[in-house]
Structure formats: structure tokens, C-alpha cells
Amino acid sequence: QLGNSIQILGEQLQYFENSRNEFLADVSHELRTPLTYIKGYSDILAKGKVSNKVDQENYLNIINKEASRLTFLVNDLFEMSKIEVGKFELNKEITMINELIEKVVSNLIPAARKKGLDIKADYQADLPEISVDLERMEQVFYNLIENAIKYTINGQITIRSYLKSDFVIIEIQDSGIGIPSEELPKIWERFYRVDQSRTRKTGGTGLGLYVVKQIIESHHGNIIGSSTENEGSTFTIFLKL
Ligand code: ADP
């Protein structure tokens, strides 16, 4: 009996050790990519060899975009560690949710354009204000819209907001690769990625949706994902007034 338990415990520890090592490898990879861009382009600019104003601007934009990506990744890691140690507190403020979504969209438009994707916004104009943690909610929209862009090859992304009974509902719909139904329940798990080889190419730590779900639930809200393979996915957030 005891021998058996020790063996199971050993296997579990081995499992955690493996996933921790994999996690560290993923995180290093994720950090290295934007850092390489930032270092590379800032080196070129610092040497003063780029006289063309358009090129200078392009390089600065790349640096800026990669720095934002780093910020959001580090935020995910930070949020995750706070969730783990039970130090997750909200700093709520009354806000117009449409404005917050629009702020995130404008940050991600360059990434969408690069892939030839259109982001369509369909917001209910007279949505009542709600009380949310601004930074965290921004992170939620960033993670979801970034995923929509990442996992869509062509077509468009539609973002809707509307009021239904006493819920503000936000939908992020893409026309992307979709998620197989047997995988759908697992996407909320920490580090979970549907297809390791597929997501390797697109990058990703498997942390995004885990953090999203924790943030939404800490606001006493709900989030559901629905998806059809090769057709697209929709993530729907319910926030109580
Ligand atoms: P990642 O950093 O890998 O994107 P997430 O936690 O955000 O991690 O997502 C977990 C997995 O769920 C992803 O690796 C991807 O396989 C799948 N996924 C998330 N969003 C979408 C989407 N909009 N379309 C298709 N697959 C998605």
C-alpha cells in the first residue's frame, strides 16, 4: 500500500518536474523572440546608419510592438504567480467597457493587418458602465483578441458587446482554425496547448486562457468558448451589472 502511494507520488512529482521544465523552456523561448527584435532594431538605429525616416519609423514601430508583447507576457506570468500563491486582488473602477475593448483593438490592429485580417466592431452604444479591474480586463481582451488573430489565417474577427437582462456580454468571434470538441474543455488549463507543433509555430505558452478565466471568475463573471474545427471559435464573456 505505502509502496504504491510512494510510487504514485513519485510519478506525480516527475510529472510536475517535467511540466515545469517544459514551461521554463517555453517562457524562455517566448521572451527571447521579442527581445531579439528589440535588441536587433535598436542596435541598427543606435548606429545611426538608417537615414530614411520611413525606415526609422518602421523599426521604432517594431520595437514598440515587441515591447508591448513582452509586457503582456510578463503580466500573464505575474498574474499566474499571484493566482498560485493566492494573492489575487482586484482594483475595480467604473468603466465604459467599449472604450477598453477599443483601446486593445487599436493595439492589435497592426498584427491583424499584417495577416490581412479585418477586425469588425459591433458595440452596443448605450451599454451601462460596469465596475472592473481595468488592467486585468485589458489583459483579458488582449489575450482573447490576440488568440483570434493568431489562430486565424483568413477571414475576419468580430467583436460584439451588448446587454442582455442584467449581463454585459462581450463576444470575440474568429473565422480561424477552430478547436476540436474533445480539446475544448482543456484549453482553460494552465500550459495547455491544443497542438504542440502547431502552436510552436505561432508561439504561445498556454497561459493566456487560464489567466483569462481566473480574471473573469474573480469578477464573478463567466466565460465560455465554442468552436467548430476549420470554421472558427467564439469566446463569450458574461459580466453581471
Ligand atoms: P497560447 O499562448 O498557446 O495561445 P492560450 O491559453 O491562450 O495559450 O490558449 C490555449 C490553446 O487554445 C492554444 O494553444 C490554442 O491551441 C487554443 N486556442 C485558443 N484560442 C484559440 C482560437 N481563437 N482559435 C483556435 N484555437 C485557440
Boltz pocket constraint, residues with backbone or C-beta under 6 A from the ligand:
constraints:
  - pocket:
      binder: B
      contacts: [[A, 143], [A, 144], [A, 147], [A, 148], [A, 151], [A, 174], [A, 176], [A, 177], [A, 178], [A, 179], [A, 187], [A, 189], [A, 192], [A, 193], [A, 194], [A, 195], [A, 199], [A, 203], [A, 204], [A, 205], [A, 206], [A, 207], [A, 208], [A, 209], [A, 210], [A, 233]]
      max_distance: 6.0
